[in-house]
Amino acid sequence: MNFGEKAVVFLATGLYIGNLPFAPGTFGSLLGLPLGYFLSIFKMPLALSLTLLFTLVAVWIANSAEKILKKKDPGCIVIDEIAGMIITLIGLPFSLPTAVIGFIFFRAFDILKPFPIRTLEKKISGGAGIVIDDVIAGIFANLVLRIIFLTVSIL
C-alpha cells in the first residue's frame, strides 16, 4: 500500500478505530460527537455546507477504501458513522443530553435499518452505498431529536 492508500484507509477507518475487534461502528460514531460540537458553533448555512462537504468526502473515501481493501462494505470503514452522527446533531443546540440521546437513536436506526435504510443500502453500491444508510439513520435521529426538543425541555 502506498502513502495515499494508507491515508485513505486511515481516514476511512476513523483513525484506525474501525480496526477495533468489537463494535467498530459504535466507536466510529463516537468520533462524530466532537465534530458535531465543532459544527454547532457555526451558523446553520455554514454548518450545513460543511456537513454536506464532509459527507461527500466520506463517500469518496469509503469508495476508495473499499477498492483498496478489496472487500464490499468492510466493517472497518467507519467514516460513514462519523458522517451519520454529524447529521444527527446538525442544527440542534449541542448539550450532553442532546449528544447522548442523539447517539442512542442514531445507533438504533443504523443497526435496525428501518425502511428505507436497508433497501437503499442494498440498491446502492460503492462509497455511496456505504454512506447512504448512515445519512438516512442520521436524518431519522435528527428528526426524533427535534420532536423531543419541541416536546420536552431537557435538551
N, C-alpha and C positions, 0 to 999 in steps of 0.2 A: 504494500500500500504506500503510495506517495504522500507527501505532506498535505496536499489538497484533499485527498481522500480521507486521511486521518482527521483533518479539521472538520470535514463534513460529518464523519461518524461521531466525533467528539460533541458537536452541536446537536446532532440528531438524537444522541443518547442522553442529552441533558447533562453534559459534562461527565459522562460515563455513569450517571446514576441509573440509567436504563440497564446497565450490566449487573445490577444487584440480583441475587438469586431468587428473591421473593418480592412481590408487589412493586415491580418497576414503574407501572403506571401510576400507582398511588404516590410513590416518592417523586415521580416526574411532575405530578400535579402540584406538589408542594412547591416546586420551583416557580410555578406561576404566581404564587402569592406575593413575593416581593415585587415582581413585575406589575401585578395588579395594583399594589400600593403605589409604585412609582407612577403609573399612568393616572392614578386618582388625583395627582397634583396638577394635572393639565386640564384646560378647558375641553369640553366634550368634543368639538370638531378635531382638535389635535390628537386627543386620546383615541378617538375612533380611527383616525388616519394611521396612527402608529400601530394600533391593533390590527388593522387590515394589512399593513405592511408586514408585520410580524407573521401573520397567518399565511400570506403569500410566500414569504421566505421559508416558512415551515414546510409548505407544500414542496417547494423546490428541494430543500434539504432532505426531507423524507423520501422524495422520489430518487434523489441521488444516492442516499444511504441504502435504499432497498436494492439498487443496482450493484453498489459496491459490495454489500453483504451477500448478494445473490440469494436472497430469500424474500418471499412475498410477505409483506407487512410483519416484519420481525418485532417481537415483543420488546426488544431493547430500544426501539425508537420511541422516545417519549416527548419529542418536541411538539407532537400533536396534543398531548395532555397539557403541556405548558400553554399552548395557544387556547385550548378549551377553557382552562382556568382563568386566563386573562379575560376571555369573552364573558365568563360567568360574572366577573366583578366589574366590567366596564360600565361606567355611568352611574355607579352606586357609591354612596359615601363609604369609604373604607373604614372598617372598625373590626375589632376582634370577633364580635358575633356575626357580622356580615361574612368575614373570611371563613369562619368555621362552618356556618350553615351553608354558604356557597360551596365550600369544599365537599361537604357531605352530599349535597344534591348533585353536584357535578359528577362525583364518583358514582353515585347511584345511577344516573342517566347513562353514564359511559359504560358501566358494567351491564346494566339491564337492557340497554339499547332498545327502548320502545320505538314504535313506528313513528317516523320513517327512518330512524337512525340505522337500524340493521339493514334495511333494504338499500339505502344509499351506499352504505359501506360495501355491500356485496356487488352493486352495479358499477361502482366507480373504481378504477384501478390506479396503481401508481401512488404518487405522493398525495394527489387529491383524495384518493380513496382512504389513505391512511389518516388524513386530517379531517375529512368531512364529518365523520361520526362524532369527533370531539367538538367540532364547531357547533353542530346541532345540539349536542349534550350541553355545551356552554350556553347556548341561546335558551334552551329549556330551563336550565338552572337560573339564569339571569331573570327570566320571566317569573319563576317561582319566588325568587328573592324580592322582586318588585311587588308582587302580590303580598308577600309577608310584610314588606316595608310599608305598604299602604294600609295594612290592617292592624299591625302591631308596632308599637313604638320602641322595640328593643334594639333595632338596628341603628 
